[in-house]
Amino acid sequence: MTTLALGLLLLAILVVEVALHILAAMRSPDDAKAPQDERERLVALKAKRPAFFVLMVSAFFSIATVHVSGHFRLGQGLVANGILFSMWLGELTNYGAQLYYYRRGT
């Protein structure tokens, strides 16, 4: 059941992200074609650090659940779902950090 829920969550995130990108490109087509300036590249680069940290820590903890539980058959699906959740959490952190840095004016 959790695999189905996680799959639906990933599908929903994908659909919402594509729809928002299309909406943003339709509202300002000139901005969609413009290359990134120095500030946008700096913000994207600075946002990767906390996102990578969250990804690595949460992936480590999801892998560690196998060793804590002691049941490898039970842990395979749990590790897979945990790593997918880690990827989602890392991307969420990346977007949140980008918003933070844009608002802060970095």
Rosetta silent file (secondary structure, phi, psi, omega in degrees, C-alpha in Angstrom):
SEQUENCE: MTTLALGLLLLAILVVEVALHILAAMRSPDDAKAPQDERERLVALKAKRPAFFVLMVSAFFSIATVHVSGHFRLGQGLVANGILFSMWLGELTNYGAQLYYYRRGT
SCORE:     score description
SCORE:     0.000 S_00000001
   1 L     0.000  -39.046 -179.184    0.000    0.000    0.000 S_00000001
   2 H   -69.065  -30.664  177.780    2.804    2.431    0.787 S_00000001
   3 H   -65.903  -41.276  177.830    4.429    1.771   -2.597 S_00000001
   4 H   -64.672  -42.963  179.248    1.203    2.721   -4.342 S_00000001
   5 H   -63.936  -40.937  179.399    0.853    5.851   -2.220 S_00000001
   6 H   -68.653  -38.152  175.992    4.444    6.873   -2.910 S_00000001
   7 H   -62.782  -41.895  177.247    3.977    6.241   -6.639 S_00000001
   8 H   -66.756  -35.825  176.584    0.873    8.403   -6.654 S_00000001
   9 H   -63.918  -44.953  177.970    2.746   11.096   -4.748 S_00000001
  10 H   -63.179  -41.393  177.934    5.558   11.081   -7.321 S_00000001
  11 H   -64.330  -41.672  178.571    3.052   11.207  -10.167 S_00000001
  12 H   -64.156  -41.425  177.853    1.201   14.110   -8.550 S_00000001
  13 H   -62.867  -42.854  179.848    4.445   16.039   -8.047 S_00000001
  14 H   -62.643  -45.685 -179.485    5.408   15.436  -11.667 S_00000001
  15 H   -64.779  -44.428  179.832    2.030   16.596  -13.001 S_00000001
  16 H   -64.776  -41.647 -179.051    1.967   19.713  -10.823 S_00000001
  17 H   -65.508  -43.493  178.130    5.546   20.639  -11.715 S_00000001
  18 H   -64.179  -42.627  179.920    4.945   20.254  -15.466 S_00000001
  19 H   -63.829  -40.880  179.398    1.705   22.235  -15.244 S_00000001
  20 H   -69.239  -34.976  176.608    3.370   25.051  -13.319 S_00000001
  21 H   -66.358  -40.867  177.823    6.273   25.184  -15.782 S_00000001
  22 H   -65.029  -43.215  178.865    3.840   25.413  -18.694 S_00000001
  23 H   -62.636  -42.784  178.964    1.856   28.123  -16.927 S_00000001
  24 H   -65.455  -38.199  179.339    5.002   30.129  -16.167 S_00000001
  25 H   -70.123  -32.691  178.836    6.195   29.824  -19.771 S_00000001
  26 H   -74.120  -33.799 -178.023    2.798   30.942  -21.106 S_00000001
  27 H   -72.188  -34.324  179.096    2.614   33.971  -18.805 S_00000001
  28 L  -143.036   83.845 -176.034    6.019   35.321  -19.818 S_00000001
  29 H   -66.087  -26.563  178.745    7.404   33.654  -22.942 S_00000001
  30 H   -68.765  -38.382  178.652   10.358   36.062  -23.157 S_00000001
  31 H   -69.250  -29.652 -178.900   11.586   35.070  -19.699 S_00000001
  32 H   -68.072  -29.731 -177.894   11.293   31.387  -20.564 S_00000001
  33 H   -92.826  -10.120 -176.889   13.781   31.772  -23.407 S_00000001
  34 L   -75.452  141.588  176.542   16.230   34.007  -21.542 S_00000001
  35 L   -72.756  160.507  179.505   19.453   32.429  -20.233 S_00000001
  36 L   -68.972  139.461  175.584   20.133   32.359  -16.507 S_00000001
  37 L   -89.432 -178.164 -175.121   21.943   35.368  -15.144 S_00000001
  38 H   -63.786  -38.667 -178.522   24.706   35.285  -12.539 S_00000001
  39 H   -66.579  -42.773  179.840   22.321   35.677   -9.581 S_00000001
  40 H   -64.353  -39.305  177.156   20.095   32.790  -10.669 S_00000001
  41 H   -66.103  -39.004  179.404   23.094   30.497  -11.093 S_00000001
  42 H   -65.680  -42.382  179.324   24.409   31.516   -7.665 S_00000001
  43 H   -64.130  -44.114  179.679   21.052   30.856   -6.001 S_00000001
  44 H   -63.026  -39.787 -179.826   20.725   27.461   -7.691 S_00000001
  45 H   -69.115  -41.951 -179.911   24.249   26.532   -6.637 S_00000001
  46 H   -68.819  -28.153 -179.375   23.803   27.675   -3.027 S_00000001
  47 H   -76.353  -18.341 -179.622   20.513   25.779   -2.740 S_00000001
  48 H   -69.908  -30.069 -176.107   22.184   22.494   -3.673 S_00000001
  49 H   -63.125  -55.126  179.227   24.189   22.313   -0.432 S_00000001
  50 H   -67.133  -30.776  179.417   21.312   21.915    2.071 S_00000001
  51 H   -65.987  -41.889  179.157   19.387   19.770   -0.418 S_00000001
  52 H   -66.381  -38.934  178.141   22.311   17.361   -0.788 S_00000001
  53 H   -61.766  -46.346  179.134   22.747   17.197    2.985 S_00000001
  54 H   -63.468  -41.764  178.859   19.064   16.338    3.490 S_00000001
  55 H   -61.181  -47.612 -176.770   19.227   13.751    0.694 S_00000001
  56 H   -68.491  -42.318 -179.817   22.295   12.014    2.098 S_00000001
  57 H   -66.059  -45.334 -178.362   21.144   11.988    5.725 S_00000001
  58 H   -70.406  -34.736  175.944   17.655   10.725    4.922 S_00000001
  59 H   -66.846  -39.932  177.353   18.985    8.089    2.477 S_00000001
  60 H   -60.713  -44.372 -179.733   21.441    6.922    5.136 S_00000001
  61 H   -67.785  -33.570  178.045   18.648    6.577    7.684 S_00000001
  62 H   -70.087  -34.889  175.622   16.445    4.686    5.240 S_00000001
  63 H   -71.695  -35.450 -179.775   19.280    2.231    4.554 S_00000001
  64 H   -66.788  -20.217  179.006   19.992    1.971    8.286 S_00000001
  65 H   -63.803  -28.215  177.292   16.433    0.757    8.904 S_00000001
  66 H   -65.184  -42.832 -178.157   17.414   -2.610    7.430 S_00000001
  67 H   -73.183  -31.125  179.059   20.129   -3.041   10.003 S_00000001
  68 H   -75.111  -41.617 -177.462   17.953   -1.846   12.854 S_00000001
  69 H   -74.123  -35.257  179.256   14.980   -4.020   11.937 S_00000001
  70 L    81.344   -1.513  179.035   17.074   -7.110   11.227 S_00000001
  71 L  -112.583  103.203 -175.061   14.601   -8.396    8.628 S_00000001
  72 H   -69.925  -37.548  179.554   16.088   -8.022    5.177 S_00000001
  73 H   -64.263  -38.844  177.896   12.978   -9.227    3.319 S_00000001
  74 H   -70.179  -31.127 -173.703   10.882   -6.704    5.179 S_00000001
  75 H   -81.504  -18.183 -176.645   13.501   -4.020    4.656 S_00000001
  76 H   -61.739  -50.704  178.672   13.856   -4.148    0.847 S_00000001
  77 H   -66.640  -35.234  179.053   10.626   -2.323    0.113 S_00000001
  78 H   -65.884  -40.326  178.432   11.204   -0.051    3.063 S_00000001
  79 H   -66.811  -44.041  179.921   14.642    0.955    1.760 S_00000001
  80 H   -61.366  -46.565  178.265   13.331    1.585   -1.746 S_00000001
  81 H   -66.448  -37.163  178.405   10.488    3.727   -0.462 S_00000001
  82 H   -65.042  -39.265  178.951   12.810    5.488    1.966 S_00000001
  83 H   -70.746  -39.347  174.689   15.269    6.397   -0.770 S_00000001
  84 H   -62.257  -41.396  176.312   12.471    7.664   -3.023 S_00000001
  85 H   -63.975  -36.551  177.458   11.184    9.710   -0.106 S_00000001
  86 H   -62.699  -41.807  178.378   14.732   10.988    0.433 S_00000001
  87 H   -63.160  -42.483  178.771   14.895   12.143   -3.173 S_00000001
  88 H   -64.611  -42.909  179.748   11.559   13.929   -2.798 S_00000001
  89 H   -66.074  -36.786  176.289   12.638   15.535    0.447 S_00000001
  90 H   -64.573  -42.658  177.569   15.921   16.649   -1.123 S_00000001
  91 H   -66.401  -39.298  177.333   14.116   18.298   -4.036 S_00000001
  92 H   -62.416  -40.210  176.627   11.686   19.958   -1.651 S_00000001
  93 H   -65.454  -39.431  178.344   14.644   21.301    0.322 S_00000001
  94 H   -60.801  -48.013 -179.982   16.259   22.508   -2.902 S_00000001
  95 H   -66.030  -40.454  177.930   13.153   24.457   -3.923 S_00000001
  96 H   -64.117  -40.937  178.103   12.690   25.827   -0.428 S_00000001
  97 H   -66.532  -37.487  176.594   16.310   26.952   -0.245 S_00000001
  98 H   -62.442  -44.366  177.046   15.997   28.632   -3.647 S_00000001
  99 H   -61.069  -42.267  179.601   12.939   30.542   -2.443 S_00000001
 100 H   -61.382  -47.526 -177.666   14.794   31.520    0.719 S_00000001
 101 H   -69.021  -33.982  176.292   17.844   32.774   -1.165 S_00000001
 102 H   -66.118  -43.189  179.947   15.745   34.682   -3.704 S_00000001
 103 H   -68.950  -33.624  179.567   13.813   36.429   -0.915 S_00000001
 104 H   -73.698  -21.382  178.146   16.977   37.125    1.033 S_00000001
 105 L    88.074   25.688  179.592   18.516   38.746   -2.013 S_00000001
 106 L   -80.480    0.000    0.000   21.569   36.542   -2.344 S_00000001
